[in-house]
């Protein structure tokens, strides 16, 4: 089985030294160890040859529709320079698609935007540079640190970033919350329930006003709360767009959700065992949009839009764009293949349309009516499309 023995040895030594580590510490090492981490080492992660697909890897239309929303955001801000800050940009596909669309459809927008990428992975930076060569030469793209964005005007954008933050695992036992620690077992890594490692876990449950049911397990993403505070702090005026899979707290901690949402991805296969393939599989958990909205509101971010990906894309003109793309493809078989590919972005079952959500928050922008909020009843679906 594919894994990194050096990382397993490092984790075993850490567990022996500390007498056990929280699951959040285990997950952080597996994903972000500077040398052996899944996200920091060289590996094809996205696409057919990788471990998972993202919406931006399905088709360029995803980024092109987002560009429409970003163009409206520039108009709403009325500023001469617009910064798009993307943290965790993967291989740069979303950035490239947004900039391609801006250059072709909104040249004035393209001329005044500055796309800044916050990326900790050297491997991803190299891939981004290769995929964004044209826009780099045009001076539209640069890399920066998070703090370099202080006072930015524009939109802070993430696509499947927050779900990969290390999470604490908790279980409700005897009416009390207990935390999962990783220890040594007879056959490798094992779990042990202990008192909470930090009071911040209890603070999180007070924030969302919910706890898992007795006997159930759930995830607590404390890094997401700290991250949202930081984003609110560096944003001078503008928007925050968070694209990810997740639910509101009442869905994440519903009584029927007994084992939480933690999943691992390897070669497009899912697993619920994070203790295998260490360093060679993605580990994720659905994010809590209730927590992000509440902590954002405390920091001056107003929730402007929240909805499923299919609603978001349809509001931005998904069907109209699909008709145009099909009309430009003279080969009927290729047109049908295109339609089937794009359906993955909006279909609720077997696609990404319902599991992925989009949260848009604003700071200093009042309460504008966003393009993505267009009502489905106002959108005509061409006959025979599905």
N, C-alpha and C positions, 0 to 999 in steps of 0.2 A: 504494500500500500504506500502510495506517495506521501512522504512527509519529510520534515527537516530534523534529523536526529540531533543536531547541535541545539536546536531550539527546545526539543524535548528534554535534553540534558540540562539546559539552562533553567527550564521551568521546574524540573525535579529538584535542582539545587536550591532554587528560590523557596520552594515549598518546605524543604528540609530546614532551611535557615530560619524561616518565619513560623514554622509549625502549621502551615496552611496559608493560602492566599484567597482573597475574595474572587468570585468569578469575574468581576470587572477587571481585576489585575491580570487574571489569566487571559481574558479576551484581548486586553490591550497589548500584551506581549505577542500573542498569536498574530495580531493584525499589524502592529506598528513597531515591533522591535526594529531598531535601526538597520540591522543586517539581515535578520531572518524573517521579518514580518511579512505577512501576505501582501500588504499594500506597498511596502517599501522596497521589496526585492524585485528583480526582473522577472516578469511573468506576463503572459497574455491572459487578461482577466475578462475582457469584454468581447462579445461577438461569438460567432460560430466556433472559432478555435479556442475560445476561452471557457469561462465557468458560468457566465450568465449574460443575458441581454439587458440593455437599458433602452428606454424609449428612443433616445437619440441614436442608438445603434440600429434600430428597426428601419427608420427612413428619415431623410433630411426634412420632410414635411413637419416633423415635430418642432425642430428648431425654427423653421420658417414661420410657423404660426406664433411661436413665442416672440419672434422679432416684431410681429404686428402689435403685440401688447406692449413691448418695450418702446416702440415708436410712439404709441399713445402716451406712455409715461413721460417721455421727453416733452411732448406737447403740454401735458398737464403741469409739469414743473416749470416750463417756460424759461429754461436756463440755456446758456450758450454751449456748455460742455456737459456731456452725460457720461457717467461712469457705469459700466456693467462690471461688477465684481463677482467672479465665480470662484467659489472655494471647492476644491476637490473636483477638478474638471475632467477626470478620467484621461482619455486619450485625445481630448480636444474636439470631439465630434460635434457636441452641442455648440460650442463656441464657433466652430467653423461654419456650421449651418446658419446660425444667427447672423454672422458677419456676411456670409454669402447673400442671404436674403436682404439684409440692410443695404448692401452695395447695389443690388439689382433693383429692389423695389422702393427703397427709401434713401436715395443718395445723399440728401441733406442730413439725414440722421447718421449715416455712415461717416460723413465728414466731421461730425462733432463728437462722435463717441470714442471712448477710451475703454478697451476691454482689458481688465486686469485680473490675472489668475493667481490665486493663492493655492500653492501646491507643495506638499511636504515630501512627495515621492520623487526622487531623482529619475526613476524609470519612467514615471508618467510625464515628467517635464520633457524628457527627450522625445517621447512619442508625440506630445503636444506640439513641440517645435517642428517636428517633421510634417505633421498634418496641417499646420497653420502657416506654412512658409509664405504664402501670398500675402496674408494679412500682416505678418510680421514685417515684411518688406515695405508695406504701406504705412507702417507706424501705428497700426490700430491695436496691437496686442503687446502686453508686457507682463512680466511676473513680478510679484511684490509680496511683502509680508503682510500679515493681517493688520498690524498697527500702521502700516503705510497708508491705509485707507481712511484714516481719521478725518472726519468732516466731509466725507464723500457725498456728492449729489448724484442720484441715479437709482440703480437697482442692485441690491445684493442678491445674487442668484445661486441656488444650489439644486442639484439633481441627484438624488440618491446619495446624499452625504450623511445625513443625521442617523440613518438606520445602521450605519457602520460604526457609530460611537460605542465604546465599551459600556455595557450595562451591568448593573447589579441585579442578581436574581433573588427574589424573596418568595417565601411561602408563608401562608397563614396556618399556624399550628396552635391548637389550644387557645384560640382567640388572640394570639400575638403574632406579630410579624417576625420571621426568622430569615436569616440571610444564608445563601448557599456559598460555602467555601470549598475550594479545591484542595484535596489532600492526597496522600499516597494510599493506594489500595492494593489488594493482593494481585490484581491484574493490570495495574497502571494507575491512572488518575481516578479518583473517586470523589464523591460529594459528601459534605457534612453540613448540617444545619447549625448555625451559631447565632448569638445575638447580633443585632445590626452593627455594622462596622462604623457607621456615621449617623449622626442625628439628622443629616440632610435627607436620608431616605424617609424618615417620618415626616419631615417638612414637605417633601414632595407629595405624600398622600394627603396631607392637610391642604395643600394647594389645589389638588384636583377633587378633594372631598370624597375620596373613594379608597377602598382597600380590596384586595382579592378576597373571594369567598373562602371559608374554612376549607383547608386541604388543597387549595389552588395555588399555582405558581404564576408569577408575573415578573415583568422586567421594569427596572427603574433606571431611566437614562438621565443621570445627573449631569453628564457632560452637555446634554442638549440644552438644559436650563442655563448653564454657565455660558454656553455658546450664544444663545439668544440674547442674553444680557450684553455680551460683548458686541454682537452685531448692532443692537440698538444704540450702544455707546459710540460706535464709530460712524454710524449713519448720521450725516448732518441733516439732510432732507431727502426724501424719496421713498423707496419701496423695498420690501424684502419679499422675495418669491421663493418658497420652499416647496420642492417637488419630491415626493417620497411616498412609500407605501406605509399606511398607518390608519389609525382610527381615533375617535374621541375616547376619553377615558372609560366611559360607561360600556363601550364595546370591548375595549382591551381587558377590562376586569369583570366582564359578564360571568355569571356563575358557570356557564357551560364551557368557558375557555379554561380548562383545568391545567394545562401545561404551558401556558403562555404562547409566545409567538416566535421564540428563538429558532432560527433555521440556518443551516450551512449549505453552501453551494460549491459543487466541484464537478466540472465537465458537464454542466447543465443537469446534474442530478442533485436532488435535495436530501438532506439528512438532518436528524435532530440530535446528532452526537457531535458535540464540539471538541471531544477529546481524541478524535482520530484525525489523521492528515494535518497535524499541527504545522501551521505556517503555509499550508498548501490548499486551504479551503477558506472561502469567505464565511464569516459569521455575522449574522444580522438579526435585528429585532424590529418589529413594526414600531413606528414612533407614535407618541402620544400627542396629538394635535391640541387637545385640551390644555395640556401643560404648556405647550409653546405659545398658545394664544394668551393664556393667563399671565405667564411671565413676561410676554411681550407687552401686554397692556400695562403692567406695573412699570415698564421701562419706557413708556410713551409711544408704543407701536399700536396703532389702531387696526383691528382686523377688518379688511375691506372685502375679502372674498375667500370662501372655502368651498371646495366642491371636488367631485370625482373628476378624473382626467378626461373622461368622455365628454362631460359637460363643458369643461374648460376649453377643450379643442373644438367642440362644435360651436361654442360661442365665438371663437376666433376665425371661423369659416372653414372648418374641416371639410364639410361636404362640398362647398363651392370649389375648394382647392382640389379635391379628389376628382371632380368632374373635369376640371381643366387639365389635370395630369393625364386622365384617361383619354381625353380628346386629342392630346398631343402624341399619343402612342398609337401608331397605325396597325401594329400587330395585335389582333384580338387576344391571342394567348398571353402575350406580355401584359396587355391591359388587364386581363383577368388576374394574372399573378400579382400585379401591382395592387389591385383592389383587395386581394386576400392578404397581402402584406400589411397594408394600411389598416385593415380591420383589427389587427392585433392591438393597435393603439387605443381603440375605443370599445371593443367588445368586453362585456363584464365577465363572461365565463371563457376561460382559456386565453384571455387577452389581458391587457393592462388597464382597460378602461375604468374599472371600478376599484381595483385594489390600490391604484395610485391616486393620491389626492394632491391638490395644489392649494397652498395657503398663501395669500397675498396680504401683507401688512403695510401700513403707511405711516410716515412721520412727517408732520408739517404739510400735509396735502389735503386736509379736510376729508370729505367723503365722496370722491369722484365715482362716476358710473364707469366701470372698467369695461373694455370690449369683451373680455372673457365672460362677463356676467350676462351676456345676451341670453334671453330665455329660449328654451328649446321649442316652445310653441310658436315662436316667431321665425323658426328656421324650417324651411321646406326641404324634405328629403326627396331627392329625385326618384321617380318610380323605377323599380327594377334594380336599384342599387344593391340591395341585399336580398 
